Structure formats: structure tokens, C-alpha cells
Amino acid sequence: MGRFLGENYLLRSVEAQEVFARIEGLPIVDAHNHVKAEQIATGRGWSDIWEVEGESDHYVWELMRRCGVAEEEITGNASNQEKWRAFARVVPLLAGNPLYEWLHLDLRRRFGITDLVEPDTADPIWKRSREALASPNMRPRSLLQQMGVEVLCTTDSPLSTLSWHEKLREELSSPKVLPTWRPDSILQIGRPEWKEFVVELGEKTGEDTEMFAGLLAAIEKTHKHFRSHGGVASDHGIDTPYGRPASMSEAEGIYQKAISERELTVEELRSFRSFLLEFFAELDAEAGWTMQLHIGAVRDYRDHLSETFGKDCGGDVASHMIEITDGLHNLLNVFDGKLEIVLYAMHPSHIYTLASIARAFPNVSVGSPWWFMDNPFHMRGQLLQVASVDLLSNYAGMVTDSRKIFSFQSRTEVFRRVLADVLGEMVAAGRVPIKVAIEIATRVAYLRPKALFFKKEM
């Protein structure tokens, strides 16, 4: 297999190799992922390699569909072994996509399996991995410790009781597992499921969410609940920054209109969502949290998937048609110097704008590439743009965005290798001394995200 995932994978110079050697073993701090606290708390493991790699991963589903695999063998009633065989059948076609590398890194780092995934190896890998998964070392807590995960933030609905986080705080000293407050459902005003969520929010908090004041009180209660359970950040997935907010009285009028199930105008939707986003930011600033904005996802774009299987089944796309500067202007100026804000982009054309914004606002940082940009090509481009326009040393660091515990190390390793390669190239070109390159790599890989998100926990 030659150099595939070899010792110098993604490291194209001796300088890059030297930088990577200094950051490879640093602890992992992960401020954004989709692992469930319940799985870590209960210690529930996995029975087979499909559960590990494919059962919860819409990246896998998308690419299997792209290669013509029947839905029965993806999310349907086929057995897990049949789904794994179907996946293995198309894995050779995925070369060049980061999923190909993550998958093989997972197998190497966690199972010691160096075989390529392909039709002929599907059953042997299935058998070896099932035997390995029976070991106590393959349980969530043990895996996180083996990978060097120091702290991670799950992504949680405001409706969550956080009971599993309570259990983890009592039982687990390492890694720290902290909840992240993600109130996206509250922003979906005007959609059919929104009122149902608002009613449940009122029931959970004991507030009358038929009234606007009751909604705000209920939101604040959930935020305080997360704060009392160790929360350090909020997270918000927005298709586009919303612009100037409604006033309090305007927002109340829009809310009462929505509660009465009357149709809202596009401008009413935008101004109400902007009002709420600034209200969220006020709560974050008061709590000393960091606010994360994931910008640019056009969700459930393929109607057939959303109509057949529901939300978040692999039909999301990216668009460059987003007005960022006007949309963020009010929020960033209101909270200038008052709140740490991390901006994540889903489209490469937005990185230059975000980097220039971060340069203008010391409390704003550019976050790591996510979704379609979570790959060596776009990581490299983003790091170079941030270094050229803003400060690479102020980059927010890596988040895994992973639904799979097994991928924490793989995704982090890819990022650290690309970071080392970018800095190694600067050293080789005479732009940066090796000592400074190692210092910046250490800061970006570990110290910066730790300070930005977890300073109160450390």
C-alpha cells in the first residue's frame, strides 16, 4: 500500500514533520460534536463495524447514495452486515473524499487493521472488528481516554434535562463532558414544528409561552440550567446572519402573530430571529460563555429525503449567496469586547470575509472548517487565508463535529497534520523560524481552544 496513511501522511517537508512531532500527542479539546452524553454515561458500546462507522453518519449515507447503493442497504431493513458489505463495495470509489481517509484511520488507530476496505475485505474486517469491539477497552469512556480527549462539548436541546451530564460529572473526571446550549428550534418561528416546541418549552420550564414574556423567561431558565451543569458555550446553526433585530414591542407583536398561527412576512421572520439571537448573546455574555455561529447550511434541500425520512438525513447543501457583513454588523457591534464569538463557515468564499471581521473585532475568532470543508484541501486553504488576513495564532482551533467517538482522533489528526504542513511550508520558505512555528502549532492545536472555551473548567 506504499505511502497510504504512512508516517508522513500530509506532511510534505521535514519541517512539517518536526512541527507535527511536537503537537501529535497533545490532548484533544473539542468544543463542538454530536456525540450523545447518554452513550458515554451508560458505557454502551458497539456490536459491529457498521454501528461504529455508518449507522449514525449522514456523510456515509450521502456518499453511498451517490454511488448508487439502495436505501434498503443504508437506512433500511437490511442487516448491519449487509449494510457494511454495501458500504465496502463502494469505499474504493470514495478516494479523495476525506471519509475515505477517516475510515481507514479509524481502522488503523483503533483496531490495528491496515487492510483497505473493499468488497474482498468486508467480511474479514467485519469479523476482526466484532471481536475487538467485545473488549472493555472499546467502551466510550476508555476510548476517549485512549485518544487523549481532555474535554468535549456535546450539542444539546434546551429541552434536555441534562441528567446524563449530571451522572458524568459525578463519575468521570477525565474527560470532562460538558453540555452546549443549542436553541435552533426556537429560531424556527413560522414552521409547523415550531409551536409544538414552544409549547413543550413552556411545559418543561413552568412558563406561559403563549405570552412573549413567558417565552423569554423560559429561554433564560434553560440557559441557567445549562450553566449550572457546566455549560461553557452556545451553538447556533443559521442559514444566514439575520441583520438588524426587531424592537421588544415589535418582537412581541410578531410572536403573538406566530402563536396565533398567522403567516409571517420574510422581514418579520428575519427581524424576530435577529432579536432572539441578540437575546441569546446577552445570556451568553452574562454567563461568560463563548457563542458559536455555524453559518451557511441550506438544510433539507433534497425534498425526497426530507419527505421520506424526515430532517437531517443527508440532503443539506452549501450556498455562497449569503450576506455576511450586513447580517453580522449589529450583533458584533452590540457585543464588541463583551462576548467571545466564533464564526464557522460552510463555504470557502466566506473565509476571507470572516477573517477580516475577526481582524476588526478582537473578541471574534474564525472557527474550523465544517461539513463539506472538513477536509485537507479546505483546511489548508482556510489556515493560509486566516494567517494572511488575520492571525493564525488567534484561530479558534479544531472541532470534530463528529457523531462518532471513533472519529475524534482521526479528524483531529488530519487537522494537526495539515496545520503542521502549512507551518512547515512557511519554515521551509524562510518566512517563519521553526521555534515560532512549533509555538503557533501548539497554540492552535491545544492552548487556544482550551483558553477560548474551557478556561473556567481547567
Beta strands, then each sheet from edge to edge (+ up, - down):
strand 1: 28-30
strand 2: 149-153
strand 3: 176-178
strand 4: 233-238
strand 5: 290-295
strand 6: 297-298
strand 7: 317-318
strand 8: 340-345
strand 9: 364-366
sheet 1: 1+ 2+ 3+
sheet 2: 4+ 5+ 8+ 9+
sheet 3: 6+ 7-
end
